[in-house]
Amino acid sequence: AVPPPDGRFEPTETDRRVREAVDRLPAPYRAVVTLHNLQDLTLRETADVLGIPVGTAKSRLAVAFEKLRRMLHEEGGDGPW
């Protein structure tokens, strides 16, 4: 969603559910999702910040997305997961 011109952003129900699911991820997975997807760092930058190889960051991201998909699917809803 694009924020309105006044700069306020109202998260949708889906945004809230995804954020809550990210918060429940184990720390190593939460970190890569937060850095790469929420703070828009590249995989290289994410890996550098965490002090891990790029391949490890990529692997953790893939596992994190699978965990998120399962969590959101189990909670129900009509999202794309």
N, C-alpha and C positions, 0 to 999 in steps of 0.2 A: 504494500500500500504506500502511496506517495503522501507525505505529510501535507496538510493544507498550507496555504501561503502564510498563515500566522505562526507556523512552526509547531503547532500542537499536533500530536500524533495519538490517536485513540487506537490502542491495540484491539484486534478482533478476537473473538473467542478462540479461533485457531491459533493466533499468535500467542495467546495466553497458554493454551494447552501445550504448544511446542516448547515454550520457555520453561514451563513447569517440568516437562519431560527432560529437557536438557539439564535442568537443575538436579534431577534425580540420577543422572549418569554417574558412574564411578569417575573420580577426579581425573585420571589420565584422558578419558574420552571427553569429558566435559571441557577440559582445557583446549583440546584441538578444535572442537566445535566452536567454542567461544572465540578463540583467536582467528580461526580461518573463516568461519561463516558469519559471526556476529561482529567481529572487528575488521573484517575484510583483509586479513593478512594473507600473503601467498603461502603455499605449502612450505617453501624454503624459509620464509620469515617465521612461520609458526614453529618449524623444526628448530630454528636458531634460538628463538625465545625459550623453548622448552629444553634445549640442549640435547636433542635427539636427532638421529638421522632422518632425512626426508622420507625414506621408505617407511620408517616407523610411524611418522606423522600421517602418511597416506593410509597405512594399514589401520591405525587407530581411528581415523576419520571414517573409513569404510565400516568398521565394527560399530562405531558410534551411531552411524546412520541406520544400520540394521537394528541396533538396540532401540533407537528412537521409533523406527517404523513399527516394531513389535509392540512397544509400550502404547503408542497411539492407536494401533489397531485393536489391542486388547481393551482399551478404554472406550472403543466404539467411536461413533461419529461418522461424518460423511467426507472426511478429508481424503487426499490422494494417497494415503499410506495403505 
